[in-house]
Amino acid sequence: MLRSIKLSAGRLLKQGEGRRFVSVDPKRGTEFIFSRLSDTTKASPLIAKLQQECWDGYVATGRGCHTLFQLLDTDSSGAISWQEIRFFLENVRESDINPNARKEVLESAAEGLITFPKFQQWLIKATKVDQGLKNTFAMENYQASIGNAPKPADSGHSWNKHTMSQNLRRMQYAVRGEVVIRADALAAEGKKIIYTNIGNPHAVGQPPLTYYRQVLALCDLPAEFGVENPQIASSFPADVVERAIEMKKAIGPAGTGAYTNSQGIMDFRKDVANFITMRDQHVAIPSNIFLANGASHAIEQVLTGLIGNNRDAIMIPIPQYPIYSAIISRLGARQVGYYLDEESGWAITERELELRRTTAVERDGLDIRAFTLINPGNPTGQVLSRDDLEIICKFCAKYDILLLADEVYQRNIYDENKEFVSAKKVAIETPGCENLQLISFHSTSKGFIGECGRRGGYMELHNIDPYVQTQLYKLASSGLCSGVSGQIMTSLMCRPPMPGEDSFERFTNEEFAIFDSLKRKAVSLVKGLNEIDGMTCNPSDGAMYAFPRVELPPKAIDEANRQEVTPDTLYALSLLEETGICVVPASGFGQKEGRVGFRTTFLPPEDELDKAIVEFKRHHDLFCQKYA
């Protein structure tokens, strides 16, 4: 970015529009370029372009604050005048700047000059993208942690909100945001909380599958207390012992406490490859499999290796699972949302994809590097059809875009008329997609396993440049390896007990009980929400969530604006305080302007979920009465 600013500044100098000054900040080793410009030059289209370019860089990377200030300070006075800040605000896209910050800086500039420290503070407000992230409760927890000691000002810490990574500051992860922080505080005070904010099955009562736990236990136990113990047959089924012996041999004599190959244990990757081959009827090979600490970690690795500059962009569905927007923001790239059609059951259309890409590329000058699909949908619960997947695959192939297929809920499909089809299968079988670059993700945290704490999962690389693959291996090596328990669980997920083995009947019965319960709960929750006046909710055909839309009285919207929170944050906090139910505001997932809602899981036990449905209605009636 700075290099392009230098080149553009050089063009200005050649045109005789100003004198160039270069100052070096010895602390950062950064060159700052600024010009003493005439009034005519201040309105120059080149200056406007420079300011927009520098601002784009700051929005994407969180870096370049000093450079931006120097560029705005066109008369080199050490402060920004009213005319200079007004000119800047006219040049940059209004959507990039928090409206309250825009208003504040214009009013401040009208009264006097804006110095660099004040400008730095304003940048924090200007790039605050979600009003619901004040994190009041986090600050209360911080104050409690330091006891009676006075809370130091920002200047009391060298590492503060101004000097920290601005990408981290702007990063959002609503699934564990302000509402959850408040829920934890209430729980600590003794209030019963029903956590429906996150897909964490075991935390809300889903039982673990016995076979998985038995094999894992024997893998961890020293041989003399486990697989080689003379009494082992009286405690564990024979197939469990055989599988544990096989896995211990694959792990090696050092056991589960030692590092493994950075890509994952080869025999476990073979199990994953065989699983994919059987599922898709197309060959998968172990060398293209990376075992990871859950799908989220694998996604982060891919995006880390993919994003190269502040014009790189990733297309993500809106609504989306917030791990994508969080990682994209932290890595300094842009997100380009393609909207799912709620009125059509969260459908994907080719027209929408083309529209969003054209806007991003031709208007905003972005480079679309990857496209993310989530199937089944989170938070929306829809199951993509083969036709949907063909639209996506052809779109990505047409524009040479890497396709990222988040398929962690592939076993969670409750509509008997729908089935999971992998993006890889469709890509291989669709003419024109022969060279499509694709990475797919799966996890042991979802399905009927729910072993979130094991952090197990994998990614499969398909048609990825061999050099890039070696670099991803290098990145994996920097973290040494994924957790061995997660690797074991991933192998077990991909190769469960088979018909005729001792554990098969029990395993099948346990899985069916979990599936059948989830299916009933998906139907009952959506039905209950739709019976509440002012709520509408599409069916949850897959995954673990409902994503209702909520109509709020105008006075509630006004109150949210007064408190500087989103309307659905106000609603979710009220629901929590009144009922103890912890949901996630829909704004944390992205939604169309004017929509209000929330995401809730249907994971709690059925009797508890039935009570929650009653409480949803009671609270909604009270809330609407309060703001009538």
C-alpha positions in Angstrom: 0.0 0.0 0.0 2.7 2.5 1.0 4.6 1.7 -2.2 1.6 2.7 -4.3 1.2 5.9 -2.3 4.8 6.8 -3.0 4.2 6.2 -6.7 1.1 8.3 -6.8 2.8 11.0 -4.7 5.6 11.0 -7.2 3.1 11.6 -10.0 1.8 14.6 -8.2 5.3 16.0 -7.8 6.0 15.6 -11.5 2.8 17.6 -12.2 4.3 20.4 -10.0 1.4 20.3 -7.6 3.4 20.3 -4.4 6.7 19.7 -2.6 7.4 16.2 -1.3 8.7 15.6 2.2 9.9 12.3 3.7 10.1 11.8 7.4 11.3 8.5 9.0 9.8 7.3 12.2 12.9 5.5 13.8 10.7 3.6 16.1 8.7 1.9 13.3 11.2 2.3 10.5 8.3 3.6 8.3 8.5 6.3 5.7 5.7 8.8 5.8 5.0 10.9 2.8 3.1 14.1 2.7 2.9 17.2 0.6 2.4 20.9 1.2 -0.3 21.4 -1.3 -2.1 24.4 -2.8 -5.8 24.9 -2.3 -6.3 23.6 -5.9 -4.3 20.5 -5.2 -6.4 19.7 -2.1 -9.3 19.1 -4.4 -7.2 17.0 -6.8 -8.7 13.7 -7.9 -5.3 12.1 -7.3 -5.3 13.2 -3.7 -8.8 11.9 -3.3 -7.7 8.6 -4.8 -4.7 8.5 -2.5 -6.8 9.1 0.6 -9.3 6.4 -0.5 -6.4 3.9 -1.1 -4.8 4.6 2.2 -8.2 4.4 4.0 -8.9 1.1 2.2 -5.6 -0.2 3.5 -6.4 0.9 7.0 -9.9 -0.7 7.0 -8.5 -4.0 5.7 -5.3 -4.3 7.8 -5.6 -2.0 10.8 -2.2 -0.6 9.8 -1.1 2.8 8.4 -2.7 5.1 11.0 0.3 7.4 10.9 0.5 7.4 7.1 -3.2 8.2 6.8 -2.9 11.1 9.2 0.1 12.5 7.3 -1.8 12.2 4.1 -4.9 14.0 5.5 -2.7 16.7 7.0 -2.1 18.3 3.6 -0.6 21.5 5.0 1.8 19.7 7.3 0.5 21.6 10.3 0.5 18.6 12.7 -3.3 18.8 12.9 -6.2 18.2 10.6 -8.4 21.2 9.8 -12.1 21.3 9.2 -11.5 21.6 5.4 -9.1 18.7 5.4 -11.3 16.3 7.3 -14.4 17.3 5.3 -12.5 16.6 2.1 -11.4 13.2 3.4 -14.9 12.2 4.4 -16.2 13.1 1.0 -13.7 10.9 -0.6 -14.2 7.6 1.3 -17.2 5.4 1.1 -19.8 6.4 3.7 -20.5 2.7 4.4 -17.0 2.2 5.7 -17.4 4.7 8.6 -19.5 4.3 11.6 -22.2 7.1 11.2 -21.8 8.2 14.8 -18.1 8.6 14.4 -18.6 10.6 11.2 -20.9 13.0 12.9 -18.6 13.3 15.9 -15.5 14.1 13.9 -17.3 16.7 11.8 -18.6 18.4 14.8 -15.2 18.3 16.5 -13.4 19.6 13.4 -15.8 22.5 13.2 -14.8 23.6 16.7 -11.1 23.3 16.2 -8.2 21.1 15.0 -7.8 17.4 15.3 -4.4 16.3 16.5 -2.9 12.8 15.9 -3.9 11.3 19.3 -7.4 12.6 18.9 -7.5 11.2 15.3 -6.2 7.9 16.5 -9.1 7.7 19.0 -11.6 8.6 16.3 -10.3 5.8 14.1 -11.3 3.3 16.7 -14.8 4.7 16.7 -14.9 5.0 12.9 -14.1 1.3 12.4 -16.4 0.1 15.1 -18.6 -2.1 12.9 -21.1 -3.4 15.5 -22.8 -1.3 18.1 -23.4 -4.4 20.1 -19.8 -4.9 21.1 -19.3 -2.4 23.9 -18.4 -5.4 26.1 -19.6 -3.7 29.2 -19.6 -7.0 31.1 -16.0 -7.8 30.1 -14.9 -4.4 31.6 -16.8 -5.3 34.8 -15.0 -8.6 35.0 -11.7 -6.8 34.4 -12.4 -4.4 37.2 -13.2 -7.3 39.5 -10.0 -9.0 38.6 -7.9 -6.1 39.8 -9.8 -5.8 43.0 -9.8 -2.4 44.6 -6.9 -1.1 42.6 -7.9 1.8 40.4 -8.4 1.0 36.7 -5.5 2.6 34.8 -6.2 4.8 31.9 -5.2 3.7 28.4 -2.0 5.6 28.7 -1.1 3.5 31.8 -0.4 0.5 29.5 1.9 0.5 26.6 -0.3 -2.1 25.0 -3.7 -0.6 24.8 -6.6 -0.1 22.5 -4.6 2.3 20.4 -1.4 0.3 20.1 -2.9 -3.2 19.9 -3.6 -5.0 16.7 -6.5 -3.1 15.2 -7.6 -6.1 13.3 -8.1 -8.0 16.6 -9.9 -5.1 18.0 -12.4 -5.0 15.1 -12.7 -8.8 15.0 -16.1 -10.1 16.1 -17.3 -13.5 17.3 -20.8 -13.1 18.4 -21.3 -16.7 19.4 -19.4 -15.8 22.6 -20.0 -12.1 22.7 -21.6 -9.7 25.2 -24.8 -11.7 25.7 -22.8 -14.8 26.7 -20.5 -12.8 28.9 -23.5 -11.5 30.8 -25.0 -15.1 30.9 -21.7 -16.3 32.6 -21.9 -13.5 35.1 -25.6 -14.4 36.0 -24.6 -18.1 36.3 -21.9 -17.1 38.7 -24.6 -15.4 40.8 -26.6 -18.6 40.9 -29.1 -18.0 38.1 -30.0 -21.0 36.0 -28.9 -20.4 32.4 -30.0 -22.4 29.4 -27.1 -22.1 27.0 -28.5 -22.3 23.5 -25.9 -19.9 22.0 -23.5 -22.5 20.7 -23.4 -26.0 19.1 -21.8 -27.7 22.1 -23.9 -30.9 22.5 -22.3 -32.5 25.5 -22.5 -29.3 27.5 -26.3 -29.4 27.3 -26.8 -33.1 28.0 -26.1 -35.1 24.8 -24.4 -38.3 25.9 -21.1 -39.4 24.3 -21.0 -42.4 22.1 -19.7 -45.4 24.2 -17.5 -47.0 21.4 -15.5 -43.8 20.8 -14.9 -43.2 24.5 -13.8 -46.8 25.1 -11.3 -46.8 22.3 -10.0 -43.5 23.3 -9.5 -44.6 26.9 -7.5 -47.7 25.8 -5.3 -45.6 23.6 -4.5 -43.3 26.5 -4.0 -46.1 29.1 -0.5 -47.7 29.4 -0.7 -51.1 27.8 -0.3 -53.0 31.1 -3.5 -51.4 32.4 -5.3 -51.5 29.2 -4.9 -53.6 26.0 -2.4 -56.0 27.6 -4.2 -56.4 30.9 -5.3 -60.1 31.4 -8.8 -58.9 32.6 -9.4 -56.6 29.6 -12.0 -58.9 28.0 -14.2 -58.6 31.0 -14.3 -54.8 30.7 -14.2 -54.0 26.9 -15.8 -55.6 23.8 -13.3 -57.4 21.6 -13.6 -55.0 18.7 -12.8 -52.1 20.9 -9.6 -53.8 22.1 -8.6 -54.7 18.6 -9.2 -51.1 17.4 -7.2 -49.7 20.3 -4.3 -52.0 19.6 -4.3 -51.0 16.0 -4.4 -47.3 16.8 -1.7 -47.6 19.4 0.5 -49.2 16.8 -0.2 -46.4 14.4 0.5 -43.8 17.1 3.8 -45.4 17.9 5.6 -46.4 21.1 5.7 -42.8 22.5 2.0 -42.9 22.9 -0.7 -40.2 22.8 1.4 -37.7 24.8 4.0 -37.2 22.0 3.9 -35.0 18.9 2.8 -36.7 15.6 3.5 -35.9 12.0 2.3 -32.3 11.4 -0.3 -33.4 8.8 -1.6 -36.1 11.1 -0.9 -39.8 11.7 -0.8 -41.6 8.3 -3.1 -44.5 9.2 -5.7 -42.1 10.5 -5.5 -40.0 7.3 -6.1 -43.3 5.4 -9.3 -43.8 7.3 -10.4 -40.3 6.3 -9.5 -40.9 2.7 -11.4 -44.2 2.6 -14.4 -42.5 4.2 -14.5 -39.8 1.5 -13.9 -42.3 -1.3 -16.9 -44.4 -0.1 -19.1 -41.3 0.4 -18.4 -39.7 -3.0 -17.5 -42.7 -5.1 -14.4 -40.8 -6.2 -10.9 -41.5 -5.0 -9.4 -39.5 -2.1 -5.8 -39.9 -1.2 -4.2 -39.6 2.3 -1.5 -37.1 1.1 -4.3 -34.5 0.5 -5.7 -34.9 4.0 -4.7 -32.6 6.9 -5.9 -33.5 10.4 -6.6 -30.4 12.4 -7.8 -29.1 15.8 -11.4 -28.9 14.5 -12.6 -27.4 11.3 -12.2 -23.9 12.5 -8.4 -24.3 12.9 -8.2 -25.8 9.4 -10.2 -22.9 8.0 -7.9 -20.4 9.7 -4.8 -22.2 8.2 -6.2 -22.0 4.7 -7.1 -18.3 5.0 -3.7 -17.5 6.5 -2.1 -19.1 3.5 -4.5 -17.5 1.0 -4.8 -13.8 2.0 -1.9 -11.8 0.7 -3.0 -8.1 0.6 -5.7 -5.7 1.7 -7.6 -6.0 -1.6 -8.1 -9.8 -1.2 -11.7 -10.7 -0.4 -13.6 -13.8 0.6 -17.2 -14.4 -0.4 -19.3 -15.7 2.5 -23.0 -16.4 2.9 -25.1 -13.9 4.8 -26.2 -15.1 7.4 -22.9 -16.9 8.1 -21.1 -18.6 10.9 -19.0 -15.8 12.4 -15.7 -17.7 12.4 -15.3 -16.6 8.8 -15.8 -12.9 9.3 -13.7 -13.0 12.4 -10.7 -14.7 10.7 -11.1 -12.5 7.6 -11.0 -9.4 9.7 -8.1 -10.5 11.8 -6.0 -11.4 8.7 -6.7 -8.0 7.1 -8.9 -9.1 4.1 -12.4 -8.1 3.1 -15.6 -10.1 3.3 -18.1 -10.0 0.4 -21.4 -11.2 1.5 -23.8 -13.0 -0.8 -27.3 -13.0 0.7 -29.4 -16.2 1.2 -33.1 -15.7 0.3 -35.0 -16.2 3.5 -38.4 -16.0 1.8 -37.3 -19.0 -0.4 -36.0 -21.1 2.4 -32.5 -19.5 2.4 -32.0 -20.3 -1.2 -28.9 -19.4 -3.3 -29.3 -17.8 -6.7 -26.8 -17.3 -9.5 -28.0 -13.8 -10.0 -27.1 -12.9 -6.4 -23.6 -14.4 -6.7 -23.0 -12.5 -9.9 -24.3 -9.2 -8.5 -22.1 -9.4 -5.4 -19.0 -10.4 -7.3 -19.5 -7.6 -9.9 -20.0 -5.0 -7.2 -16.9 -6.1 -5.3 -14.6 -6.4 -8.3 -15.8 -3.6 -10.6 -16.9 -1.0 -8.1 -14.7 -1.7 -5.1 -11.6 -3.0 -6.9 -11.4 -6.2 -4.8 -9.9 -9.5 -5.7 -12.2 -12.4 -4.9 -9.9 -15.2 -3.7 -12.3 -17.7 -2.2 -15.9 -18.6 -1.9 -17.4 -20.2 1.3 -20.4 -22.4 1.4 -21.9 -23.9 4.6 -23.9 -27.1 4.0 -26.1 -27.8 5.9 -26.4 -24.1 6.8 -25.3 -22.5 10.0 -27.2 -20.6 11.3 -30.0 -21.1 8.8 -30.4 -24.9 8.8 -31.0 -25.3 5.0 -29.7 -28.3 3.0 -28.2 -27.4 -0.3 -29.5 -29.3 -3.3 -27.3 -30.7 -6.1 -28.6 -27.9 -8.3 -27.5 -25.3 -5.7 -24.0 -26.9 -5.5 -23.7 -26.9 -9.3 -24.5 -23.2 -9.4 -21.7 -22.6 -6.8 -19.2 -24.9 -8.4 -19.7 -23.4 -11.9 -19.5 -19.9 -10.5 -16.2 -20.6 -8.8 -14.8 -22.4 -11.8 -15.8 -19.5 -14.1 -13.9 -16.9 -12.1 -11.1 -19.2 -10.9 -12.1 -18.8 -7.3 -11.1 -21.3 -4.5 -14.1 -23.0 -3.1 -14.2 -23.6 0.7 -16.8 -26.2 1.6 -17.8 -26.2 5.3 -19.5 -29.6 5.6 -19.4 -30.2 9.4 -23.1 -30.9 9.7 -23.3 -33.4 6.9 -24.9 -36.1 9.1 -27.4 -33.6 10.7 -30.2 -33.8 8.1 -33.7 -34.3 9.3 -35.9 -33.9 6.2 -36.4 -37.3 4.7 -36.7 -35.7 1.2 -33.2 -34.2 1.4 -29.7 -35.6 1.4 -26.2 -34.4 1.8 -24.1 -34.2 -1.4 -20.6 -33.1 -1.1 -19.2 -30.2 -3.0 -16.3 -32.4 -4.2 -18.6 -35.0 -5.7 -20.5 -32.3 -7.6 -17.3 -30.6 -8.8 -15.9 -33.8 -10.2 -19.1 -34.7 -11.9 -20.0 -31.3 -13.3 -18.7 -30.3 -16.8 -16.5 -27.2 -16.7 -15.4 -27.8 -13.1 -12.6 -30.1 -13.8 -10.0 -27.7 -12.6 -12.0 -26.2 -9.7 -9.8 -25.6 -6.7 -11.6 -26.9 -3.6 -11.0 -27.5 0.1 -13.6 -29.2 2.2 -13.8 -29.4 6.0 -15.4 -31.8 8.5 -15.3 -32.0 12.3 -15.9 -34.3 15.2 -17.7 -31.6 17.1 -21.0 -32.0 15.2 -23.0 -34.9 13.8 -24.0 -37.3 16.5 -20.5 -37.2 18.0 -20.5 -33.8 19.6 -16.9 -34.1 21.0 -16.3 -30.4 20.7 -13.6 -30.4 23.4 -11.5 -33.0 21.6 -10.8 -30.5 18.8 -10.8 -33.1 16.0 -11.4 -32.6 12.3 -9.9 -32.6 8.8 -9.6 -30.8 5.5 -9.2 -32.3 2.1 -7.3 -30.5 -0.6 -8.6 -31.0 -4.2 -6.8 -29.5 -7.2 -4.6 -27.4 -5.0 -1.2 -26.2 -6.4 1.5 -28.6 -5.0 3.7 -25.7 -4.0 0.8 -24.2 -2.0 0.2 -27.6 -0.4 3.9 -27.7 0.8 3.4 -24.2 2.3 0.3 -25.3 4.1 2.3 -28.2 5.5 5.0 -25.7 6.6 2.2 -23.7 8.4 0.9 -26.9 10.0 4.5 -27.7 11.1 4.8 -24.4 12.9 2.1 -25.6 15.2 3.8 -29.0 15.4 0.7 -31.1 15.2 -3.0 -31.2 16.0 -4.1 -32.9 19.3 -3.7 -36.6 19.3 -7.1 -37.2 21.0 -8.7 -35.2 18.1 -6.9 -37.2 15.6 -8.1 -40.5 17.2 -11.6 -39.1 17.3 -11.5 -38.2 13.6 -10.3 -41.6 12.6 -13.2 -43.1 14.7 -15.7 -40.8 13.1 -14.6 -41.9 9.6 -14.4 -45.6 10.5 -17.0 -46.5 13.1 -17.8 -50.1 14.1 -19.1 -52.2 11.2 -22.0 -54.8 11.0 -20.9 -58.0 12.7 -18.6 -56.4 15.2 -19.4 -56.6 18.9 -20.0 -52.8 19.4 -22.1 -52.3 16.2 -25.6 -52.8 17.7 -25.0 -50.6 20.7 -23.3 -47.9 18.6 -26.1 -47.8 16.1 -28.8 -47.6 18.8 -27.0 -44.7 20.5 -26.6 -42.8 17.2 -30.3 -43.4 16.3 -31.5 -42.1 19.7 -29.5 -38.9 19.3 -30.6 -38.4 15.7 -34.3 -39.1 16.5 -34.3 -36.7 19.4 -32.6 -33.9 17.3 -35.2 -34.5 14.6 -38.1 -34.1 17.0 -36.5 -31.0 18.6 -35.9 -29.4 15.3 -39.6 -29.7 14.4 -41.0 -28.7 17.8 -38.7 -25.6 18.2 -39.6 -24.2 14.8 -43.3 -24.9 15.3 -43.2 -23.2 18.7 -41.4 -20.1 17.4 -43.8 -19.8 14.5 -46.8 -19.8 16.9 -45.5 -16.7 18.6 -47.1 -13.6 17.3 -44.4 -11.5 15.6 -42.0 -14.3 15.0 -41.3 -16.3 11.8 -38.9 -19.1 11.4 -37.9 -21.3 8.4 -37.7 -25.1 8.9 -34.4 -26.5 10.3 -33.9 -29.2 7.8 -30.3 -29.7 9.0 -27.5 -28.6 11.4 -28.5 -27.7 15.0 -30.1 -24.3 14.9 -33.2 -22.2 14.3 -32.8 -18.6 13.1 -36.1 -16.8 13.6 -37.0 -13.3 12.5 -38.6 -11.1 15.2 -40.8 -8.0 14.8 -40.1 -5.4 17.4 -42.1 -2.3 18.4 -40.6 1.0 17.2 -39.9 2.1 20.7 -37.7 -0.9 21.2 -35.7 0.2 18.2 -35.4 3.7 19.6 -34.2 2.3 23.0 -31.6 0.2 21.3 -30.3 3.3 19.5 -30.2 5.2 22.7 -28.2 2.4 24.4 -26.0 2.1 21.3 -26.6 -1.6 20.8 -28.3 -3.5 18.0 -32.0 -4.1 18.5 -31.5 -7.9 18.6 -28.8 -7.4 21.3 -31.3 -5.5 23.3 -33.8 -8.3 22.8 -31.4 -11.1 23.6 -30.2 -9.4 26.8 -33.8 -8.9 27.9 -34.5 -12.6 27.1 -31.5 -13.6 29.1 -32.4 -11.5 32.2 -36.1 -12.5 32.1 -35.8 -16.3 31.4 -32.2 -17.4 31.6 -32.1 -18.4 28.0 -28.9 -17.4 26.2 -29.2 -16.9 22.5 -27.0 -15.1 19.9 -28.3 -11.8 18.3 -28.8 -12.4 14.6 -26.7 -9.3 13.8 -23.7 -11.3 14.8 -24.2 -13.6 11.8 -25.2 -10.9 9.3 -28.6 -10.2 8.0 -30.5 -7.9 5.7 -30.8 -4.3 6.8 -33.9 -3.9 9.1 -34.1 -7.5 10.0 -34.1 -8.5 13.7 -33.7 -12.0 15.1 -31.5 -14.5 16.9 -30.0 -17.9 16.6 -30.8 -20.7 19.1 -29.8 -24.3 19.1 -32.2 -27.1 19.7 -29.6 -29.2 21.6 -31.0 -29.1 25.2 -33.0 -32.1 26.5 -36.5 -32.3 25.1 -38.3 -31.5 28.3 -36.0 -28.5 28.9 -36.5 -27.3 25.3 -40.3 -27.5 25.7 -40.1 -25.2 28.7 -37.8 -22.9 26.8 -40.4 -22.6 24.0 -43.0 -21.5 26.5 -40.5 -19.0 27.9 -39.7 -17.6 24.5 -43.4 -16.7 24.1 -43.8 -15.3 27.6 -40.8 -13.1 27.2 -41.8 -11.8 23.7 -45.2 -10.8 25.0 -43.6 -9.0 28.0 -41.0 -7.3 25.8 -43.6 -6.0 23.3 -45.8 -4.7 26.1 -42.9 -2.9 27.6 -42.1 -1.0 24.4 -45.7 -0.7 23.1 
